[in-house]
């Protein structure tokens, strides 16, 4: 498909989605899918303006108008706000305004997940209520607006005014409606926003009257006509007239205030009685707003940060295979780029053949994606109802995608392995792991740099990293490198020789040894030679060292090539001893599993977890039946709830402070 065809296809997808959402109130794609397609079209139109359609969806504000309702033209267009999805984009927004010579305050508001409305009054009396429509012409829904009790029919002052806000349905109302519909064998309403959209588009206002709709008013289109100088003053003025404004709105001084507000309401989101899907950020000073102005579609003085989606849909375009440092073959999903929890996801691990077969995935499927533990992209399931018949079955490969060696599947395990120890991919993966942050932590090395040096022949093995200074003159001639960056890299390599034993152990890539297990082994055995001398049976005497891991360690040190590698690293001057602090003991921490959640006022989470581990405890990011204690601070979220459900011991801030004080940690 060429560029023009793709742009035409995106226009068709978006127009269809607009019609289904704004006209029928029966969406067939998610908000995240819509945002993804819209962004792709915006990008292509910038690169290929000659193919951009005059009435492209990117030039529109909203959807279409239902002919059965009377059309109503907005005297001032109802523009939407530009969406942003990451902290970086918020910071860029603030920096752009400051670079224009301004020093703004901001108003942060909850982004209500409902339906936009414009309310008109003449001499204090309600006249009309209208939807946004396409931003210029909306639908007259006055008969339904009148049924919403939070909308005043008479203002407290006899002013002529237009205000704008959001109509929404409370969560409790949706739950009751769906219970009633379930008993009547009627299809359930998907969510509060869809239920709201369907309610206000009813011809019979008695239907809307039963839906318990509500409003938050948040915008005055012409504040200067009322002598108002800031957006926050406008909110207070509208409140004084009898409109319902959100009590969570907050005036903040700078970017830190914005980010704190976002963090606070991401935690509180589930506890609210209504749905929100983000935070709106507006420059407070109206004169400043005026000077910043507008683009063709958006104000330059406001943005809408959308909360990361917990689960989104995208297309599984292909399944490709990578080779890990132990030779393990991992299938990976190649996806249409999609934003998940604030970052763009293009790939996700599919773990192994059994994982794919259990989920019944096919290439071409529409799949749901989420981030496991809020970090790792995970394919949840295929959406079977979206299959077209053009999907293709998954077939596991039989040979290594890099060296062509026949793959083997070890007895009793689910993974396939490339058994060729000289497979180039295994070497690159192992080298990248060796220099990584939790291993030798050599600053300046990344996967791309390691690939470059490997392909150029500078680094083929771990000891070659410590001979890189022999290629200094060649390195500074490479594109993207220079004397300073090369000097910094060589200095970081030399500095890494002083690392404590646990970093080297983790960096060697022994199967099953993570950074915490490496620390445990280093603390117990003190030196590389002492660890290398231990048998499987001796290793299994350590808690958390099972038979498979113990066998891996014994096999590693019995291998002649690995013995040679360690000898060479010793000769190069790498430290082979444990340099860290000895484990302390405490009945409160030793041998127990902890989860820290929420904000602890007197100490950061990382510091708390380090203290836990210094006493032989284990710090985890998720609550399970194996968790011994959950430490809760302010806004602990769902982890506290789960701990209570599982009957797990909970420490509050006061108890934690008392324990740490008794141990002399504070």
N, C-alpha and C positions, 0 to 999 in steps of 0.2 A: 504494500500500500504506500503511495507517495504522500508527500506532505499535504498537498491540497485535499486529497481524499480523506486523510486523517482529520484535518480541520473541519471538513464538511460533516464527517461522522460525529465529531465532538459536538458540533452545533446541533445536530439532530438529537443526540443523547440528552443534551442540556435543555433543549426546548421541550422535548417529551417529558423530562423530569419536572420542569416548571409547570407544564399543563397539569400533570398528575397531582402535583403538590398544591398549587395555588387555585386551580379550577375545580378539580375533582376531590381534593383533600384525601387522595388515596395514593400516597407515594409508593413507588416500587424500588427505589434505591435509597440508600442512607445519606445523611448529611455529609458523611466523610467521603463517600463516593462522589457526590456532587462537587464538593470542594476540590477533590483530586482532578476531576475532569475539567473544571473551570480553570484551575491553575495551569493545567497542561495547555489549554487553549490560549490563555493569556500569554504564556511563554512563546508559543508558536506564532501568535499574531505579532509579537514584538520582533521575532526573527524574520518573519515572512509577511510584512504588512500588505503586500500586493494580493495576498489570498484572503485577507480579513473581510468578512461580510459586513455590509453597512449596518445591518440590524443584528449583529452578533450578540449572543447572550452576555458577553463581557461588557457590552455597552448598556445593558439593561439593569434596572435596580431590582425589580421584583418579577411578578408573573403576569398572567392574563386576567381579564375582567370577565366575570360571569354575566352573560347577557340578561339573565332573569332578574338581576338586581339593577336598580337605577345607577347610572354612571355619575360620578362626582369628581370634578377637576380640583386638584389641590392648588391653592393660590401660591403656595411655596412648595416646590417639589419635596417629596419624602425620600431623601437619599438614604442609602444604607451606609454602613461603615466598612472599611477594609478589615479583613480578618487577618490575624497573626496567630502563629501556633507555637512560638518558642520564646524563651527569655531573651535570646539574642535579638529577635525582631522587635521586642519591646524596647530594649536598650537602643537599638538603631533609631526607632521612632523618637525617643527622647534626645538622642545626640543630633538628629537632623534638625529638631526645633532649636536646640541650643546653638548649633552652628549658624542658624539664621539670626543670631543675636538676641534671642529671648531667654528669659530665666523663669520658666513656667512653674506654677502650682498645678496640680491635677485633681480632678474629681474622679474617684473610682466608684463604679456602680456595678451591681450584679446584672449580668446579661440574662434577662428572663426568657425562658424557653416557651414562648407563647405566640400570639399573633399581633402585629403592630396595628395601632388604631389612632386616628386623628379625631379629636372632639372639638366641635365649634359651638360657641355661645354668643348670643347677642344680648347685650344689656343684662348679663348675668343669667340668661335663660338658655337651656340646652336647645340646640337647633338640629345638628346632625352629628352622626358618627360614621366614619368611613374607614375602610381598609386601605392599606398602602397601594394595592394593585400593582401597576407598573411604575409607580413613583410619581407619575403625573396625573393619572386618572385611576381612582379607586372605586370601590363599591359602597353604596349607601346601605349601611346596616343599622340605621338608627332604631328601627323597631326592636332589634335584639339588644342593642346597647342599653336601651331603657330598662331592660330587665336586670341589668347588672347593678347590684345595690351599692357598690363602691363608686359608681359614676354619679356625681351630683346632678340633679335636674335644675337646681337653682344654686347659684354661687353666693358666697357670703358678701360679695361686692358686685354692684351692677356694671361689670366690665364686659366688653366685647373681646373675645379672646379665642385663640386656637391653641390647644395643648396636644401633646402626643405621648403615647405610652404603649403598654402591652396588655392585652387581654390574656388571661391564663386560667387554667383549671387547677385547683389544689390537688395534691396527691391523694388525699383522703376521699375527695369526690370521685376521682377516677376509680379507686378501689371499690367504692359502693356501687358505681354504675356497672362495673364489670361483674360484680357479684349478681346484680339484678339481671344482667344480660345472660349470664351463665345459667341462671334458673329458668330463663325464658328460651334457652337454646339459641341465642343470638350470637353472632360473631363478636368477639371481644375487641374493645378499642385498644389500639397499639400503645399509645402513650398520651400524656396530658396535652401536648401541643396538637397532635392530630385530632384529639377529642374537642379541643377548643376551636380549631379551624372548622370542623364539621358543625359545631353548635352555632357559631355566628353566621353560618351560611344557610341556616334553616329559614324557609319562607314563613313557617309558623313560629311566632315568637314564644309560644307556650313551651316549645321544646327547649329553647335557650333558657327560659325562665327556670326550668327544672335542673339545669346543669350547674348551678352554683358558681358561675363564672366570676372572675375578679379582675382587678386592674392594678397596675403600678404606672403612675405618670412620671415621665422623666425628661421631657423636652418642651421648651417654649421656643417656637420658630422665630419670633420677632421680639426678643426681650428688650431691645432698645426703646421700643414704643412705650414701655412701662418704667423707664428710668433705671433699668437694672444693668449692672456692670459686670457681674460674674455669673457663671453657670450655677454655682452653689446658691447664690442669692435667688436665681430663677426657681430653683427647687423649693426654697423656703417660701417664695411668693406664691407658687402654685399650691403649696400645702396650705397657706393661709386662706386661699379661696375655697378650700374644701376638697381638693383632690388628694387622692391617696398616693403618697410618695414613699419610696422604700427607706426604712430606717437604717439600713446597712450602708447607705451612701457615705463616702468618707472623703474629706479634703486632705490631700497629702502634699508634702513639700518637694519630694524628689523621687528619683527612680527607685531608691530603697523602699520608700513608702509604698510604691506601686507593687513591687515584688512581695513585700510583706503581706499586703492586702490579698494578693492572689493566693499566696501560700495558705493564709488563714482560711479563705473560703473554699479552697480545694478540700481542706480538712472538714469544714462545716457543711459542705454541700449536701451530703446525705441527710443531715439533721434538719434541713429547712422543710417547710410544709409545701413548698412549690419547687418546680424544676428550674435550675439555671444551667446554662451550658458554657459560661465563660464570664469574663469581666470586661466592662466597657471603661475605657480610659479617655478622659476629655481634658483639654486645656481649660482651666477655670476662667481666666480673664477673657471677656468677650471682645475687647478691642484687639487683643492678641490673636484670638480666633479669626477676626476679620482680616488682619494683616497676613496671617498664614494662608487663608483662602481655601480654595477647592481645586481638585482635579476635575476632569470631566464627569467623574462618577462619585467621588468621595470627598469629604472634608479632610484637609491636611492636619487638622488639630484634634483628631480623635481616631482611635482604633478599637477593635473588639478582639480581645484575646480569647480564643476558644480553648476550653479545657481539653487535655489529651483524651482521645477516645479510648475507652477500655477495650473495645473490640470493634474492628472495622472489617469491611469486605474489600477484596481485591481479586485479581485474576492470577492463577498459577500458570505461568507461561511455559515453564520448563523445569526439569529436575536435572541438576548437574552434580558431579561428584568431585570431592576434594580428598586429598591424602594427608592424614595427620602425621605428627612426628613419630608416632609408634607404628605407623603403617595402616592405621584404621581408616577405612573408607567411610566417608560421611556424605549421604545425599543431601542436597540443598535445594530449597525452593527458589526459583527465579520468579519474582512477582512484579506486577505492575506497581510502580512506586506509590506508596500510600503513607500518610502521616498517622503514626500510632504513638500516643502519649508524648506528642511534641517533637518527634523526630521522624525523618523519612526512612521507611523500610523498603528495601528492594529485594532482600534475600532473607531466608529463615532456614535454620537447620531442620532437617527431617529425620535426623538421628540414625536410622537404619532401615533396612528393608521391611522388617516386621512392623515398624511404626507406620510406614506408608500403607501397607496392606491392611492393617487394623482399621485405619481411618478411611480406607477405600478411595484414596486420592487418585485422580486422573489428571493428566496434563490438559490444561484448558478449563479446568474447574474454576468456578467462583468459590473462594475460600474465605473463612473468617480468620483474622489475625489478632493476636493480643501479645502483650509483653509479659512473659512469665517473670514474676518477682519485680515487675515494673522495669525490667532491664532487657531481657533476651526475647527477641521476636519469636513467636510460636504460632504455628498453624493449628487452629482449633478443630476445624471440620470443613468438609466440602458441603456447599449448599446444593443438595441434590435437585431441588425444585428448579434450579437455574440451568440445569444441563440441557444442551441443545442436540446432543447426539454426535457432535463433532469432536468430543474429547477423546484422548487416546490413553490406553492403559499404560501403567508404569511397568517397566521391565528392569530388573536389577542387572547391573553389568557383571561380567565374568572376569574381566581383565583390568588391571590398573590403568586408569586414564592417562597416566604420565609415562610409565616405563613399559606398559604392555604385559607385565607379568601376570600369570594366572592368580586370581584371588583365592584366599582360603577362609573358611568359616570355622573358627575353633569350636570344638565340641562343648556343648552346654552354654554357648554364648550367641548373641544375636548379631554381632558385628562381623563384617568381612574385613580381611587384612591383605595388604600388599606385603609379601614376605621378603621382597628384595631389599636388603639393607643399603643398597647403593642407589635406590630410587631418588632422583633429584628432588622431587616434591617433599619427601620425608626430610631431607637435609634442610631445605629452606624453612619449613615449618619449625623444625627443631632449633634452628638458629634464631628465628624470630622470637621463639619462646625464651631462649636463653637470655636475650638482652631485654626482655619485657620488664615492666614496672615491678611486678611482684617477684621476679627472679633477680637477675643481676642489675636491673634498673640502670641501664646505660643510656643516659639522656642523649637524644639526637638520633637514635636508631628508630626506624619505623619499618613496617613490612615492605614498603616500596623501596626504601634505601637498601634494605637487606637483599631484596630481589636484584636490584641494580648491581650491587657488589658481587653477588653470587654469579650472575650472568657474565660479568666482566672478568671473573676468575680471581678476584681479590680475596674472597672468602668462600671456602668450600667445606670448612669444618670449624668447630668451636675454637681450637687453638689459633686458627687464622685470624680471628677477631683481634687477638693480642699481638699479631704481626702486621696489623694494618698500617702501622707507622712506616713500614717499608715501602708503601705505595703512596706516600703523602703527595709527592709531586704529580703523580698521575691523577689523584683525586681532585686536586685543586683545579685541574684543567676541565673537569666534567661540568656540563651545563647544570646550573642550579647549586653548585658547590663553590666555595671560595676558601681563602686562607683561614678566615675567622671561624667559619662553620666546621671546617676540617680540624682545626686546632682544638675547638671545643669538644668535638667528638672524640679525638684521641685522648684528651685529658679525662673525659668521662670513662673511657675504656680503662685507662691506667688506674683511676680512682676505684673502679669496681673490684680490683684485686684485693681491696681491703674489706670487702663485704664479709659479714658473718656467715658461718657454714650453712645455715638454713637457706640462704638465697642461692648458693651454689647447688645445694641438693635439689631444690625446686627447679632450677634452671637446667639441670641435666636431663629432665624429662623422663624420669623413672615412672613406669606405668602405675597410676593410682596415687602418686604422691602430689598432693596439692600444697599450697603454701603453708597451711596450718599443720598438716602432717609433717612437713619438712622441719618446721619449728619444733614440734614435739620430739622428733628423732634427734635433732641437733642438741636440744636441751639435755636429753638423756645420755647420749653417747659422746658428746663433746667434740670428737674429732672424726674426720672422714675414715681414717684407718680403723678406728674402733667399730664404727658402723659396718664397714665392709667385712669385718671378721665375724659378724653374727650369723647364726643359722636361722632357718625358718622358724624352728621351735622357740628359739630365744626371742625372736622378734614378736611372736604371737603372744608372749607374756605381757606385752604392752597393751593397755586399753585402747580400743579403736583400731588396732592392727589385726586384721583378719587373715585367714589362710591365703587368700589370693594375693593380697598386698605383700604379705611376708614372702611369698614365693617370688613375686616380681622383684623385690629388693635383693633376695639371695641370688636370683638368676642374673640380675644386672651386674653385681660385683664379681660373679663367677666368669663373666664374659671377658675374654682376653682383650678384645678391642676396647672395651670400657676401662679395663685396668690400664691400658696404654694411654687412653685419654686423660685419666686422672693423674697419671704420672707426669704427662706433658704439662698439665695445668699447674702442678706443683712446681715444675722446673721454671715455668713462666712467672712464678711468684704469687699465684692466687692463694689466699688464705684458706686453710682447711680446718679451722677451729671455730667453735661456737664462741662468739664475742658478746652475746646478749646477757640480759639479767637472768639470774636463776629463778625458777618458779617459786613463788611464795605460796603459802597454804592458808586457807580460811574455810571454816565450815560453811560460810555463807556462799562462797563461790566455787571452791574446788570440786571438779567433777560434775558440775551442774550446767544445764543449757539455759541460756538467757535470750530474751528478745527485748530490745529497747524500742519504745514507740512514743510518739509525741515529742514535745519540746521540754527538755529539762532546763530549768532557769539558771542553774549554777554551773553546768558543765555540758560540753558538747557530746553528742552521741559517740563519735569516734573515740574520744578520750575515755568514756565510760567502758566501751567495749575492750579497749586496750587494758584497762585495769582488770576487767573480768578475766581476760586471757592470761594476764600476768599471774593470776592466782590459780591457773589451771582450769578455769571455766571455759565454756564455749559460747560465743556470741553468734546468734543466727538472725536472719532477716525475716523469718516467717514463723508463725505460731503453729505448732503441731502437738500431737499427743506426747511427743518426746520432750517438749519444753517443760522445764522445771519452774521458771520464774519469768513473768512479764513485768518489766519496769515501765510505768506509764507516767508521762508528763502531761503538759497542756495539749488539748486536742489530739488524743491518742488514736482516734478513728476506730476502724473495724477490728484491729488486733486485740484491743481490750475486750470487745464484745466476744470474740472467739475464745479468748482466754477464760472468760466467765462461763461460756458454754461448756468448755472442756474441764472446768474446775481447777484451773491452773492458778498457783499462788501469784498474787499481784502485789508489787511494791509500788507505793506512791513516792513522790519526791522526798517527802519527809523521812520515810524509812530508808531510802537509798542514801540520803545525806548522813543519817545516823550511822549506817553501816560503814560508809567510807571514812567518816570522822573517827570511828573507833579503830579503824585499820591504819590511821595516819595518812590517808590518801588526800585529805583536804585540811 
